[in-house]
């Protein structure tokens, strides 16, 4: 009888857990405020913004990223996905000779379907490009 009870408890717990998380929006995550404790947690929404490296990107220049100009809010999690068949990087700056190249972010070479994420904590415009194909350019506008 105890074993049956334990199995039923596990089934009910799993159902309730999966039901709650199935209802959460996949575009948001929740985290604890740094000044909170476990009994008085504050949740905050973090926006997730997705940018695609499109198929045939090296020949598309400023249209290699979709969208190529992206407006985001401070604290947004910006995630690029490589939907091309070639390797690419996501590197802040305007070109390889930019003295500020890679100061905000710099992914390693992303293979097809691989992702890279950056959390935007400062306002301003952040140009970025692919170091392998420098004509591929995009821009984040953080406000």
KAFEN-V180633 format. One line per field, one symbol per residue. phi: phi as a letter, one per 30 degrees, with the letter a starting at -180 (. if undefined). burial: 1 if it has 16 or more other C-alpha atoms within 10 Angstrom, else 0. A space follows every 10 residues. Layout:
phi=???
burial=???
This chain:
phi=.ddddddddd dddddddddd ddddddcbbb bddeccbdcb dccbdcdccc bcddeieecc hdcdcbddbb cbceidccbc bdccccdbcb bdkcaedddc eiddaadddc deidcbbbcd cbdkcbdbac ddbdddbbbc ccb
burial=0000000000 0000000000 0000000000 0000000000 0000011111 1111101100 1111111111 0111111101 1111011111 1111110000 1101111011 1100111111 0000011111 1011111111 110
